[in-house]
Amino acid sequence: MTELRQRMLDAMVQRGFALRTQETYKRAIRCMAKHYRRDPALYTQHDVQAYLLHMVKEQKLSYSSMNQAASAAQFLFQTVLGHGREQFHIPFAKVAAKQPELLARDEISRLFYASAHPAKRMLLQTLYATGLRVSEACALRVADIDSATDRMCIRVCSGKGGKGRYTLLSPTLLELLRFYARCVHPRTWLFSDPSGNQPMSIEMAQRAYRGACARAGITKGGGIHTLRHCFATHLLEGGVDLFTIQKLLGHSHISTTARYLHLISPQFRPSQDIDPLDLLAGLRQI
């Protein structure tokens, strides 16, 4: 198992897989090996299919979890071990796409107010104002903030799939970041762990979001990624075009961004005196 695991890890590193993807794939194969207690290199496609069925029927796991394991198996058996797709078929379940539960603007204001810790509150505000993924926000360095008047942007160096990009830096967010920097004095990482030497973990960011939701009395489902959904939807409601939002989110295909068209509220009327790209400026101050 050790040699095969190393081959799989090397193949993922060579293809630039994110660390979270690497850990997810390794964990999925480890669970399958624990189930069969023999070398995964000896599995047949029927073994893999039986295990995926076992996950749903016996372990009562979701189809999304099953599909994660199927993706890991597909990479191991087809990419690393070289089995053809026709000879080693791995089934995937059709999972119905769920519409995210968006926060109203008033709920977002309450969320920020309920987050008393300066770094955690600033993280939540940055996520909403920029549409960054939580992994991207946690990896931000102080040097990634370009406040020059002819630039005004945030550099994203650790985007999904290893892709870098730039996203917007609104005047309101810049003002909040400057106040945050004067109070907290971040060194390398914009949002760090308690030691100040490492970036804030995704788990810590998720806990900060859920804790703020609980204190604000927000009971809607979804995690911290909800703020990214709110960013895209609120920009659309403000009149920002789909192509611009696609670039800001870092989507490869505009069809991925277009799903937010279904979430627009027909009742919302944007203020005429506020820049639609400055989402924080449009929130009620608490």
N, C-alpha and C positions, 0 to 999 in steps of 0.2 A: 504493500500500500504506500510506503514511503516514497519509493521511486516514481510510482504513478502520480502521486500527489504533487511531487516536484515537477514532473512533466506538465501537469495541468497548470500549476502555478506559473511556470515559465511561459507557457502558451498564452496565458491571460496577460502577463506583464508585457510580452512581446506585442500584443494587440492593443495595449494601452487601456485595459479595463480599469475602472475605478476601484479603489480599495474596498468599498462597500460591496461591489459586485463580486470581487474576488472572494470575500468572506462569505457571502451568500452562497456562491457556487460550492466552495469547499465544505461548508456546513451541510448543504444538501447531499453531497456525495458521501460525506461521513455518516450521515443518518441512514443512507441506503446501505452502506457497508456494515453498519451496526445491525441492521435488520437481517441481512443475509449471512454475516460473519464469514465472508470469504472475499477473495480478491475481486474488485469490480471489473478488472480486465477480462474476467471469465464469464461475465453476465451475458445472457442472450437478450434479444429485444423483448422476449416474453417475460423474462425476469424483471426488466425495467417497467414494462406495462403493468405487471402484477403489483409491483411496489407502488406505482402511482395510484392504482385502484385502491390499494390498502390504505393509503393516506386519506382518501375521501371516505371510504366505507367503514374502516375500522378505527382510524385515528380521529375521524370526524373533522378533518382539516378543511379549509376552504379550497375552492377551485383555484383561487389565486395562488395559494401556497403550493398546490399541486403543479401549477404551471411554472412556478419558480424552480421546483425540483426537475421538471421536464426540460427546462432551459439549460440547467446545469448538466443533466444527463446528455442532452443533445450536443453540448460543447465537448464533453468528455469522450463520448463514443464516436461522434462523427468528425470532430475537429482534431482531437488529440490522438485517438486510437485509429482514426482513418476509416471507420465503417461507413459505407455508402448509405444515403438516405433511404434508398429503396430496400436495401437489405437489413437496415436497422431503423425501422420506423418508430418514432416516439410521438405519441398522441398528445395534443393540447386540448384543454377544455375551452369552450366558448364562454366567456365571462361577460355578462351584461355590464355596460358602462354605467356607472352611477354618477348622477349629477351632484357636484359638490354643494354643500350647504354654505352659502355665502354669509358673511357678516354684514349687517347694515352699517352705515357710516357712524351712526350713534353708538353701536356696539363696539366698533373699532376704537372710538374715542374712550369709551369706558375701559376697554382692554388695556390701553396705554396707561390710563390713570391708575388702574389696579396693579400695574407692574412697578413696584417701588424701587427695585434694584436698578441703578442707573445704566449699567451695561446691558442688562436684559431688556429693559425698556427701549434703549437705543437700538438694540438688535431687532426687536419687533417693529419699531418705526421704520428702520431701514428696509426690512423685508417688504413692508407694505408700500413704501415709497419707490422701490426699485424693481420689485418683482423677482428678486433673486431667489434661487433655491436655497434652502437652509444650509446645505453643504457649502454653497458658494459664499454665503454671508459669513459663516463661521471661519472660512479660510481667508477673509479679507485682511489685508495688511494696511497699516496706516498709509504707506506709500501708494496704495491703490486709489486713494482719493485725490483726484486732480481738480483743484478748486480755481484754477486760472480762469479768468473771466471769458476767454475765448475758447475754453475747452469744457469746463463744468461737466465732468463725467466720472464714472467709477469703472476701473479696469477689473474685469473678471478673468483671473488666470486659471481657475480650476473648474471650468464649466463641465457640463455633462459630456462624456466621451473625450475628455481632454481638450475640448475646444475653448479658446479664449474669445472674449468679446468686450464691448463697452456697453454700459447702460447709463441711464440718465442720473444726474445729480441735480435735484430741484433746489431752488433757493431756500425753501423752508427746511429741507433735509440738511443742507449745508450749514445753516444757522444752528440747527440742533446738534450737528456733529461738532461744530466748533465749541459750543457750550460744553458738550460731553468731554471733549479733549481737554478743556481747561479744568474740569472737575476731576476727571479720572486719570488723565495723563497716560493714555495707552502707549506702549513702546512699539514693539514689532507688530503684534496682532491688534487689530481694531477691537475685537471682542475676544478676550482671553479667559483661560480657566483661573481659578483662585490663585495659582502660583504666579500668574502673569507671564509665564514662559512658553505656554502652549496655547493654541487656539481653543476657544470654547467648543466643547463637544456637541455633536448633534443631539445627543440624548439630553444634555443640560438645556439646550435651546427648546427642545420639545417640552421638557418639564416646566420651563419658564412660561411657555405659552399656555399649557393646561392649567398651571397654577393661577395665572392672570385671568383666564376664562372663569375659573371657579370663583375667584374673589369678585369678579365683575358680574356674576350671576348669568353668564352666557352658557346655555345648555346645548347649543347646536353641536352636531358631530364634526369629526374631522380634526386633523392635527394642525401643526404650524404651517403646512403647505397651503392652508386655507387663505393665508395672506397673499400668496402668489396668485391664487384664483381671484381674489378681490381686486388686486392690482390690475389684472387684465380686463376684468369686467367693468370696473369703474372707469378705466381709460376709454373703453368703448362707449360707455354711457356719456362720457364727456366729449365725444366726437372725434377721438383720435383714430386714425385709420388702421386697418388690420395689418397692413404691411409693416408699419412702424412698430406696432406691438409685437409682431413676430420677431423682429430684430432685437427688441429689448429683452424678450423672454429667452432668446437663443434657440428658437424652434427651427429645425431643419426644413419642415414643410408647413406651409401656411394652413393646410387642412387641420393641423393640430391646434393652431391658434383659433381657427374658425369655430371650434366647438363653444367658445365663449359667447358667440352670437346668441345662443339659446338661453343665456343666463341674464340677458339685459332686462332691466326693469322698465316697462313702458311708462311708469309713473314718474320716473326721475327726470328732473329738469336741471341741467347744470347751470351754475351761476355764471353770468356773463363777464364778471369782473375778476375771475380767477383762472389762471392758466390751467387747462385740463390735465397737463402733465405734472402739475404740482398737487398731488393727491392730499398731502398732509395739510395744505392750506385750506382745503375744503372741508376739513373736519371741525366739528363743534369743539370749542375749547372748554375743558372741564377744570 
